[in-house]
Amino acid sequence: MLQLEKSSGLPLELDDSLKLVFPNEVMVHSQTSRTIDDLQPFLYENASAPNPLIYRVFHDVGFTVHASRIHAAGLRYDVTAINTGTIQFDDGTNEFFRTAGHYHKPSPEGVRYPEIYEVLAGRGRWIIQRYETDPAQIDEIYLVEAGPGEKICVPPSFGHITINAETEPLVIANVIADKVGYDYEPYKILRGAAARLLASEAPSMIEIESNRNYRVVPPLRKLKPKKDWYNGYFDPLYTLLASDPAKFSFLAKPETYRQDFFSIDRLYQEIK
């Protein structure tokens, strides 16, 4: 069992099958599992994996007594567990296990929503990317790396995938506005993000390869989160959310914040 209580602020454990174990006072509204078959439409070409289970998502997790307060703020806390392993392609490349990838749909009023992630166990990598009008023509793309306790913010308008390039499961939490819709189509049409993270023949090495289905991709910059981009960075997300959901109003009402609040330079620093 992987113990998650200290990192998450909730009495959670993860078993060997990537299932959350929790007491009766904790609520998990629903869960979604993604296998290699589910992920095929998002992959560069047909592939296989020795372990067919890629990841599980546990939606709307928390103490039952906190649920009404969190929901009243228009927010939701989820947990995702990504297996360790690689997706194997016929050309001999091996892509690290990852999520399908999506953009957030804007509201009817045109509001675009951010999301905050926290690493509970393992080391996470995110490819975040943004386009203006054509999903195949990327205007910005970054590789974000974060370890236990670190938080990253996916700014409004950015699509993202999460990657586990380590030898142990990656467990992450996220807080997001519960009315956000997801747009998976660009990642289906283009068969993934604009960059792929591949296992190398050299141990502990990661290769980055462009996805040739994209027409325009700028150079990839590597980033890590700054530790002062929001008040409460060093506390578990759930602890802050349960005690004062207003601290996350930038997720539910991003239109009330200045645009530079979500700027890459404010949220991240470059890895040289």
LOZA-107579 format. One record per residue (C-alpha): residue in one letter; x, y, z; residue number from 1. Coordinates in nm, 4 decimals. Each point is the difference from the previous one (the first is absolute). Example, Ala and Ser with C-alpha at 12.3 -4.5 7.8 and 13.67 -1.06 7.14 Angstrom:
% residues 2
<atom aa="A" x="1.2300" y="-0.4500" z="0.7800" i="1"/>
<atom aa="S" x="0.1370" y="0.3440" z="-0.0660" i="2"/>
END
This chain:
% residues 272
<atom aa="M" x="0.0000" y="0.0000" z="0.0000" i="1"/>
<atom aa="L" x="0.1191" y="0.3481" z="-0.0886" i="2"/>
<atom aa="Q" x="-0.0777" y="0.2369" z="0.2888" i="3"/>
<atom aa="L" x="-0.1386" y="0.3363" z="-0.1167" i="4"/>
<atom aa="E" x="-0.1372" y="0.1551" z="0.3196" i="5"/>
<atom aa="K" x="0.3000" y="0.2199" z="0.0773" i="6"/>
<atom aa="S" x="0.0276" y="0.1385" z="-0.3533" i="7"/>
<atom aa="S" x="-0.3728" y="0.0373" z="-0.0709" i="8"/>
<atom aa="G" x="-0.1524" y="0.0921" z="0.3364" i="9"/>
<atom aa="L" x="-0.2485" y="-0.2865" z="-0.0448" i="10"/>
<atom aa="P" x="0.0150" y="-0.3562" z="0.1420" i="11"/>
<atom aa="L" x="0.0714" y="-0.1556" z="-0.3400" i="12"/>
<atom aa="E" x="0.2022" y="-0.3011" z="-0.1080" i="13"/>
<atom aa="L" x="0.0684" y="-0.1344" z="-0.3489" i="14"/>
<atom aa="D" x="0.0124" y="-0.3762" z="-0.0501" i="15"/>
<atom aa="D" x="0.2003" y="-0.1947" z="-0.2582" i="16"/>
<atom aa="S" x="-0.2859" y="0.0139" z="-0.2517" i="17"/>
<atom aa="L" x="-0.0074" y="0.3831" z="0.0132" i="18"/>
<atom aa="K" x="-0.3206" y="0.0087" z="0.2033" i="19"/>
<atom aa="L" x="-0.0533" y="0.2472" z="0.2827" i="20"/>
<atom aa="V" x="-0.0694" y="-0.1432" z="0.3434" i="21"/>
<atom aa="F" x="-0.1796" y="0.2320" z="0.2406" i="22"/>
<atom aa="P" x="-0.2234" y="-0.0048" z="0.3117" i="23"/>
<atom aa="N" x="-0.3761" y="0.0574" z="0.0053" i="24"/>
<atom aa="E" x="0.0286" y="0.3674" z="0.0859" i="25"/>
<atom aa="V" x="0.1701" y="0.0651" z="-0.3356" i="26"/>
<atom aa="M" x="-0.2095" y="0.0367" z="-0.3160" i="27"/>
<atom aa="V" x="0.1059" y="-0.0943" z="-0.3529" i="28"/>
<atom aa="H" x="-0.2776" y="0.0912" z="-0.2392" i="29"/>
<atom aa="S" x="0.1214" y="-0.2096" z="-0.2957" i="30"/>
<atom aa="Q" x="0.3052" y="-0.1455" z="-0.1666" i="31"/>
<atom aa="T" x="0.1228" y="-0.0414" z="-0.3567" i="32"/>
<atom aa="S" x="0.2588" y="-0.2496" z="-0.1238" i="33"/>
<atom aa="R" x="0.1983" y="0.0315" z="-0.3216" i="34"/>
<atom aa="T" x="0.1651" y="-0.2999" z="-0.1672" i="35"/>
<atom aa="I" x="0.2261" y="-0.0244" z="-0.3023" i="36"/>
<atom aa="D" x="-0.3092" y="-0.0711" z="-0.2111" i="37"/>
<atom aa="D" x="-0.1701" y="0.3167" z="0.1267" i="38"/>
<atom aa="L" x="0.3107" y="0.2026" z="-0.0802" i="39"/>
<atom aa="Q" x="0.0472" y="-0.1277" z="-0.3577" i="40"/>
<atom aa="P" x="-0.1839" y="0.2957" z="-0.1641" i="41"/>
<atom aa="F" x="0.2462" y="0.2376" z="0.1707" i="42"/>
<atom aa="L" x="0.3187" y="-0.1852" z="-0.0972" i="43"/>
<atom aa="Y" x="0.2400" y="0.0703" z="-0.2837" i="44"/>
<atom aa="E" x="-0.0753" y="-0.3396" z="-0.1527" i="45"/>
<atom aa="N" x="-0.1350" y="-0.3357" z="0.1138" i="46"/>
<atom aa="A" x="0.1845" y="-0.1242" z="0.3043" i="47"/>
<atom aa="S" x="0.0039" y="-0.2519" z="0.2831" i="48"/>
<atom aa="A" x="0.0978" y="-0.0046" z="0.3650" i="49"/>
<atom aa="P" x="0.1021" y="-0.2917" z="0.2243" i="50"/>
<atom aa="N" x="-0.2236" y="0.1486" z="0.2708" i="51"/>
<atom aa="P" x="-0.3293" y="0.1043" z="-0.1627" i="52"/>
<atom aa="L" x="-0.1059" y="0.2310" z="0.2872" i="53"/>
<atom aa="I" x="0.1425" y="0.3468" z="-0.0636" i="54"/>
<atom aa="Y" x="-0.1732" y="0.2135" z="0.2643" i="55"/>
<atom aa="R" x="-0.3002" y="0.0521" z="0.2255" i="56"/>
<atom aa="V" x="-0.1757" y="0.3251" z="0.0901" i="57"/>
<atom aa="F" x="-0.1996" y="0.0348" z="0.3218" i="58"/>
<atom aa="H" x="-0.2502" y="0.2859" z="-0.0289" i="59"/>
<atom aa="D" x="-0.1257" y="0.2291" z="0.2755" i="60"/>
<atom aa="V" x="0.1998" y="-0.1400" z="0.2928" i="61"/>
<atom aa="G" x="-0.0217" y="0.1325" z="0.3541" i="62"/>
<atom aa="F" x="-0.1476" y="-0.0250" z="0.3471" i="63"/>
<atom aa="T" x="-0.3781" y="-0.0167" z="-0.0186" i="64"/>
<atom aa="V" x="-0.0302" y="0.2820" z="0.2560" i="65"/>
<atom aa="H" x="0.1926" y="0.2360" z="-0.2316" i="66"/>
<atom aa="A" x="-0.1900" y="-0.0798" z="-0.3193" i="67"/>
<atom aa="S" x="-0.2677" y="0.2697" z="0.0188" i="68"/>
<atom aa="R" x="0.2560" y="0.2734" z="0.0746" i="69"/>
<atom aa="I" x="0.2249" y="-0.1003" z="-0.2911" i="70"/>
<atom aa="H" x="-0.2898" y="-0.0418" z="-0.2431" i="71"/>
<atom aa="A" x="-0.1484" y="0.3362" z="0.1027" i="72"/>
<atom aa="A" x="0.3250" y="0.1583" z="-0.1150" i="73"/>
<atom aa="G" x="-0.0415" y="-0.1715" z="-0.3379" i="74"/>
<atom aa="L" x="0.3068" y="-0.2171" z="0.0450" i="75"/>
<atom aa="R" x="0.0973" y="-0.3671" z="-0.0088" i="76"/>
<atom aa="Y" x="0.3004" y="-0.2010" z="0.1262" i="77"/>
<atom aa="D" x="0.1127" y="-0.3028" z="-0.2032" i="78"/>
<atom aa="V" x="0.2790" y="-0.2565" z="0.0320" i="79"/>
<atom aa="T" x="0.1741" y="-0.1676" z="-0.2955" i="80"/>
<atom aa="A" x="0.2347" y="-0.3002" z="0.0188" i="81"/>
<atom aa="I" x="0.2163" y="-0.0725" z="-0.3064" i="82"/>
<atom aa="N" x="0.1686" y="-0.3380" z="-0.0305" i="83"/>
<atom aa="T" x="0.3667" y="-0.0479" z="-0.0692" i="84"/>
<atom aa="G" x="0.0921" y="-0.1371" z="-0.3399" i="85"/>
<atom aa="T" x="0.0278" y="0.0807" z="-0.3690" i="86"/>
<atom aa="I" x="-0.2222" y="-0.0200" z="-0.3054" i="87"/>
<atom aa="Q" x="0.1770" y="-0.2047" z="-0.2638" i="88"/>
<atom aa="F" x="-0.0198" y="0.0869" z="-0.3712" i="89"/>
<atom aa="D" x="0.0878" y="-0.2086" z="-0.3051" i="90"/>
<atom aa="D" x="0.2840" y="0.2373" z="-0.0931" i="91"/>
<atom aa="G" x="0.1799" y="-0.0937" z="0.3222" i="92"/>
<atom aa="T" x="-0.0763" y="0.3178" z="0.1932" i="93"/>
<atom aa="N" x="-0.1365" y="-0.0151" z="0.3526" i="94"/>
<atom aa="E" x="-0.2103" y="0.2896" z="0.1256" i="95"/>
<atom aa="F" x="-0.0410" y="0.0411" z="0.3739" i="96"/>
<atom aa="F" x="-0.3471" y="-0.0569" z="0.1432" i="97"/>
<atom aa="R" x="-0.2068" y="0.3167" z="-0.0195" i="98"/>
<atom aa="T" x="-0.3506" y="0.1384" z="0.0055" i="99"/>
<atom aa="A" x="-0.2053" y="0.0532" z="-0.3160" i="100"/>
<atom aa="G" x="0.0271" y="0.3787" z="0.0044" i="101"/>
<atom aa="H" x="-0.2655" y="0.2699" z="-0.0232" i="102"/>
<atom aa="Y" x="-0.0759" y="0.3691" z="-0.0137" i="103"/>
<atom aa="H" x="-0.2604" y="0.1662" z="0.2222" i="104"/>
<atom aa="K" x="-0.3108" y="0.1156" z="-0.1813" i="105"/>
<atom aa="P" x="-0.0810" y="0.3693" z="0.0482" i="106"/>
<atom aa="S" x="-0.3259" y="0.0970" z="0.1658" i="107"/>
<atom aa="P" x="-0.2876" y="0.1386" z="-0.2119" i="108"/>
<atom aa="E" x="0.1300" y="0.3457" z="0.0991" i="109"/>
<atom aa="G" x="0.3473" y="-0.0838" z="-0.1299" i="110"/>
<atom aa="V" x="0.1675" y="-0.0530" z="0.3383" i="111"/>
<atom aa="R" x="0.2933" y="-0.2414" z="-0.0146" i="112"/>
<atom aa="Y" x="0.0903" y="-0.1915" z="0.3123" i="113"/>
<atom aa="P" x="0.3342" y="-0.0907" z="0.1624" i="114"/>
<atom aa="E" x="0.0781" y="-0.3040" z="0.2135" i="115"/>
<atom aa="I" x="0.2405" y="-0.0682" z="0.2848" i="116"/>
<atom aa="Y" x="0.1850" y="-0.3291" z="0.0522" i="117"/>
<atom aa="E" x="0.1937" y="-0.1336" z="0.2981" i="118"/>
<atom aa="V" x="0.2398" y="-0.2955" z="0.0050" i="119"/>
<atom aa="L" x="-0.0925" y="-0.2421" z="0.2805" i="120"/>
<atom aa="A" x="0.2510" y="-0.2751" z="-0.0871" i="121"/>
<atom aa="G" x="0.2602" y="-0.0443" z="-0.2725" i="122"/>
<atom aa="R" x="0.1217" y="0.2611" z="-0.2454" i="123"/>
<atom aa="G" x="-0.2312" y="0.1484" z="-0.2601" i="124"/>
<atom aa="R" x="0.0534" y="0.1526" z="-0.3394" i="125"/>
<atom aa="W" x="-0.2546" y="0.2038" z="-0.1926" i="126"/>
<atom aa="I" x="0.0065" y="0.1138" z="-0.3592" i="127"/>
<atom aa="I" x="-0.2086" y="0.3154" z="-0.0126" i="128"/>
<atom aa="Q" x="-0.0697" y="0.1675" z="-0.3330" i="129"/>
<atom aa="R" x="-0.2087" y="0.2838" z="-0.1427" i="130"/>
<atom aa="Y" x="-0.1273" y="0.0946" z="-0.3430" i="131"/>
<atom aa="E" x="-0.1811" y="0.3079" z="-0.1284" i="132"/>
<atom aa="T" x="-0.2234" y="-0.1289" z="-0.2814" i="133"/>
<atom aa="D" x="0.1388" y="-0.3264" z="-0.1391" i="134"/>
<atom aa="P" x="0.0683" y="-0.2954" z="0.2346" i="135"/>
<atom aa="A" x="0.2770" y="-0.1209" z="-0.2360" i="136"/>
<atom aa="Q" x="0.1789" y="0.3344" z="0.0275" i="137"/>
<atom aa="I" x="0.1315" y="0.0362" z="0.3545" i="138"/>
<atom aa="D" x="0.0934" y="0.3439" z="0.1315" i="139"/>
<atom aa="E" x="0.1487" y="-0.1075" z="0.3352" i="140"/>
<atom aa="I" x="0.1152" y="-0.3366" z="0.1349" i="141"/>
<atom aa="Y" x="0.1731" y="-0.0900" z="0.3262" i="142"/>
<atom aa="L" x="0.1161" y="-0.3089" z="0.1870" i="143"/>
<atom aa="V" x="-0.0721" y="0.0499" z="0.3717" i="144"/>
<atom aa="E" x="0.1644" y="-0.2223" z="0.2632" i="145"/>
<atom aa="A" x="-0.1111" y="-0.0260" z="0.3635" i="146"/>
<atom aa="G" x="0.0739" y="-0.2229" z="0.2981" i="147"/>
<atom aa="P" x="-0.1858" y="-0.0859" z="0.3222" i="148"/>
<atom aa="G" x="-0.1827" y="0.2951" z="0.1521" i="149"/>
<atom aa="E" x="0.0557" y="0.2274" z="-0.2981" i="150"/>
<atom aa="K" x="-0.2942" y="0.1681" z="-0.1728" i="151"/>
<atom aa="I" x="-0.0398" y="0.1035" z="-0.3605" i="152"/>
<atom aa="C" x="-0.2639" y="0.2180" z="-0.1579" i="153"/>
<atom aa="V" x="-0.1213" y="-0.0719" z="-0.3518" i="154"/>
<atom aa="P" x="-0.0913" y="0.3496" z="-0.1225" i="155"/>
<atom aa="P" x="-0.3256" y="0.0741" z="-0.1831" i="156"/>
<atom aa="S" x="0.0043" y="-0.1042" z="-0.3692" i="157"/>
<atom aa="F" x="0.2779" y="-0.2561" z="0.0488" i="158"/>
<atom aa="G" x="-0.0524" y="-0.3667" z="-0.0815" i="159"/>
<atom aa="H" x="0.1928" y="-0.2551" z="0.2000" i="160"/>
<atom aa="I" x="0.1030" y="-0.3605" z="0.0442" i="161"/>
<atom aa="T" x="0.1612" y="-0.1560" z="0.3083" i="162"/>
<atom aa="I" x="0.2869" y="-0.2469" z="-0.0368" i="163"/>
<atom aa="N" x="0.1550" y="-0.2540" z="0.2372" i="164"/>
<atom aa="A" x="0.3597" y="-0.0537" z="-0.1091" i="165"/>
<atom aa="E" x="0.1079" y="-0.1590" z="0.3304" i="166"/>
<atom aa="T" x="0.0164" y="-0.3571" z="0.1276" i="167"/>
<atom aa="E" x="-0.2730" y="0.0476" z="0.2630" i="168"/>
<atom aa="P" x="-0.3645" y="0.1056" z="-0.0354" i="169"/>
<atom aa="L" x="-0.0684" y="0.3714" z="-0.0274" i="170"/>
<atom aa="V" x="-0.2837" y="0.1275" z="0.2214" i="171"/>
<atom aa="I" x="-0.1259" y="0.3534" z="-0.0480" i="172"/>
<atom aa="A" x="-0.2902" y="0.2065" z="0.1308" i="173"/>
<atom aa="N" x="-0.1728" y="0.2818" z="-0.1806" i="174"/>
<atom aa="V" x="-0.2464" y="0.2738" z="0.0860" i="175"/>
<atom aa="I" x="-0.2201" y="0.1354" z="-0.2782" i="176"/>
<atom aa="A" x="-0.3295" y="0.1805" z="-0.0451" i="177"/>
<atom aa="D" x="-0.2644" y="-0.2717" z="-0.0094" i="178"/>
<atom aa="K" x="-0.1815" y="0.1562" z="-0.2982" i="179"/>
<atom aa="V" x="0.3004" y="-0.0324" z="-0.2326" i="180"/>
<atom aa="G" x="-0.0521" y="-0.2093" z="-0.3118" i="181"/>
<atom aa="Y" x="0.2754" y="-0.1893" z="-0.1796" i="182"/>
<atom aa="D" x="0.0986" y="0.0095" z="-0.3661" i="183"/>
<atom aa="Y" x="0.1899" y="-0.3152" z="-0.0985" i="184"/>
<atom aa="E" x="-0.0413" y="0.0358" z="-0.3761" i="185"/>
<atom aa="P" x="0.3255" y="0.1857" z="-0.0822" i="186"/>
<atom aa="Y" x="0.1994" y="-0.2718" z="0.1786" i="187"/>
<atom aa="K" x="-0.1920" y="-0.2675" z="-0.1915" i="188"/>
<atom aa="I" x="0.0354" y="0.1640" z="-0.3405" i="189"/>
<atom aa="L" x="0.3718" y="0.0725" z="0.0498" i="190"/>
<atom aa="R" x="0.0684" y="-0.3263" z="0.1857" i="191"/>
<atom aa="G" x="0.1370" y="0.1502" z="0.3177" i="192"/>
<atom aa="A" x="0.1838" y="0.3109" z="0.1107" i="193"/>
<atom aa="A" x="0.2456" y="0.1879" z="-0.2213" i="194"/>
<atom aa="A" x="0.2885" y="-0.1785" z="0.1754" i="195"/>
<atom aa="R" x="0.0474" y="-0.3591" z="0.1192" i="196"/>
<atom aa="L" x="0.2118" y="-0.1231" z="0.2911" i="197"/>
<atom aa="L" x="0.1778" y="-0.3217" z="-0.0936" i="198"/>
<atom aa="A" x="0.2077" y="-0.2474" z="0.1978" i="199"/>
<atom aa="S" x="0.3635" y="-0.0109" z="-0.1077" i="200"/>
<atom aa="E" x="0.2331" y="-0.2971" z="-0.0247" i="201"/>
<atom aa="A" x="0.2141" y="0.1778" z="0.2585" i="202"/>
<atom aa="P" x="-0.1369" y="-0.0506" z="0.3543" i="203"/>
<atom aa="S" x="-0.1754" y="0.3004" z="0.1562" i="204"/>
<atom aa="M" x="0.0094" y="0.1941" z="-0.3275" i="205"/>
<atom aa="I" x="-0.3056" y="0.1546" z="-0.1633" i="206"/>
<atom aa="E" x="-0.0187" y="0.0853" z="-0.3672" i="207"/>
<atom aa="I" x="-0.2299" y="0.2733" z="-0.1275" i="208"/>
<atom aa="E" x="-0.1397" y="-0.0467" z="-0.3478" i="209"/>
<atom aa="S" x="-0.2255" y="0.2331" z="-0.1983" i="210"/>
<atom aa="N" x="-0.3402" y="-0.1226" z="-0.1131" i="211"/>
<atom aa="R" x="0.0114" y="0.0344" z="-0.3790" i="212"/>
<atom aa="N" x="-0.3793" y="0.0331" z="-0.0202" i="213"/>
<atom aa="Y" x="0.0404" y="0.3622" z="0.1133" i="214"/>
<atom aa="R" x="0.0890" y="0.2606" z="-0.2633" i="215"/>
<atom aa="V" x="0.1609" y="0.2639" z="0.2225" i="216"/>
<atom aa="V" x="0.1639" y="-0.0649" z="0.3377" i="217"/>
<atom aa="P" x="0.2313" y="0.2529" z="0.1700" i="218"/>
<atom aa="P" x="0.3043" y="-0.1158" z="0.2009" i="219"/>
<atom aa="L" x="-0.0940" y="-0.1849" z="0.3184" i="220"/>
<atom aa="R" x="0.0985" y="0.1784" z="0.3212" i="221"/>
<atom aa="K" x="0.0492" y="-0.1948" z="0.3235" i="222"/>
<atom aa="L" x="-0.1540" y="0.1512" z="0.3133" i="223"/>
<atom aa="K" x="-0.0450" y="-0.0639" z="0.3694" i="224"/>
<atom aa="P" x="-0.2597" y="0.1659" z="0.2242" i="225"/>
<atom aa="K" x="0.0843" y="0.3030" z="0.2076" i="226"/>
<atom aa="K" x="-0.0808" y="-0.0427" z="0.3669" i="227"/>
<atom aa="D" x="-0.1587" y="0.3384" z="0.0600" i="228"/>
<atom aa="W" x="-0.2611" y="0.0242" z="-0.2742" i="229"/>
<atom aa="Y" x="-0.2918" y="-0.0343" z="0.2428" i="230"/>
<atom aa="N" x="-0.0554" y="0.0384" z="0.3737" i="231"/>
<atom aa="G" x="0.0141" y="-0.3421" z="0.1666" i="232"/>
<atom aa="Y" x="0.2334" y="-0.1759" z="-0.2432" i="233"/>
<atom aa="F" x="0.1591" y="-0.2179" z="0.2692" i="234"/>
<atom aa="D" x="-0.3256" y="-0.1422" z="0.1380" i="235"/>
<atom aa="P" x="-0.1822" y="-0.2958" z="-0.1587" i="236"/>
<atom aa="L" x="-0.2586" y="0.1155" z="-0.2522" i="237"/>
<atom aa="Y" x="-0.2819" y="-0.1814" z="0.1748" i="238"/>
<atom aa="T" x="0.0802" y="0.1517" z="0.3398" i="239"/>
<atom aa="L" x="-0.0250" y="0.3517" z="-0.1439" i="240"/>
<atom aa="L" x="-0.3047" y="-0.0801" z="-0.2101" i="241"/>
<atom aa="A" x="-0.1963" y="-0.1432" z="0.2916" i="242"/>
<atom aa="S" x="0.0895" y="0.2813" z="0.2391" i="243"/>
<atom aa="D" x="-0.0390" y="0.2948" z="-0.2383" i="244"/>
<atom aa="P" x="-0.1278" y="-0.0693" z="-0.3540" i="245"/>
<atom aa="A" x="0.0202" y="0.3727" z="-0.0747" i="246"/>
<atom aa="K" x="0.3764" y="-0.0389" z="-0.0317" i="247"/>
<atom aa="F" x="-0.0712" y="-0.1749" z="-0.3310" i="248"/>
<atom aa="S" x="-0.2379" y="0.2558" z="-0.1447" i="249"/>
<atom aa="F" x="0.2506" y="0.0487" z="-0.2840" i="250"/>
<atom aa="L" x="-0.1107" y="-0.3441" z="-0.1238" i="251"/>
<atom aa="A" x="-0.3746" y="0.0615" z="0.0112" i="252"/>
<atom aa="K" x="0.0044" y="0.3681" z="-0.1018" i="253"/>
<atom aa="P" x="0.3181" y="0.0565" z="-0.2015" i="254"/>
<atom aa="E" x="-0.1597" y="0.2914" z="-0.1859" i="255"/>
<atom aa="T" x="0.0180" y="0.2055" z="0.3223" i="256"/>
<atom aa="Y" x="0.3801" y="-0.0252" z="0.0079" i="257"/>
<atom aa="R" x="0.2543" y="0.1964" z="-0.1998" i="258"/>
<atom aa="Q" x="0.1287" y="-0.1862" z="-0.3038" i="259"/>
<atom aa="D" x="0.3582" y="0.0064" z="0.1262" i="260"/>
<atom aa="F" x="-0.1065" y="-0.2016" z="0.3077" i="261"/>
<atom aa="F" x="0.0123" y="-0.3047" z="-0.2306" i="262"/>
<atom aa="S" x="0.3136" y="0.0967" z="-0.1940" i="263"/>
<atom aa="I" x="0.2662" y="-0.2651" z="-0.0518" i="264"/>
<atom aa="D" x="0.2694" y="0.2270" z="0.1457" i="265"/>
<atom aa="R" x="-0.1999" y="0.0483" z="0.3200" i="266"/>
<atom aa="L" x="-0.0765" y="-0.3703" z="0.0463" i="267"/>
<atom aa="Y" x="0.3266" y="-0.1626" z="-0.1088" i="268"/>
<atom aa="Q" x="0.3727" y="0.0315" z="-0.0280" i="269"/>
<atom aa="E" x="0.2032" y="-0.1491" z="-0.2815" i="270"/>
<atom aa="I" x="0.2132" y="-0.3128" z="0.0516" i="271"/>
<atom aa="K" x="0.3410" y="0.0665" z="-0.1521" i="272"/>
END
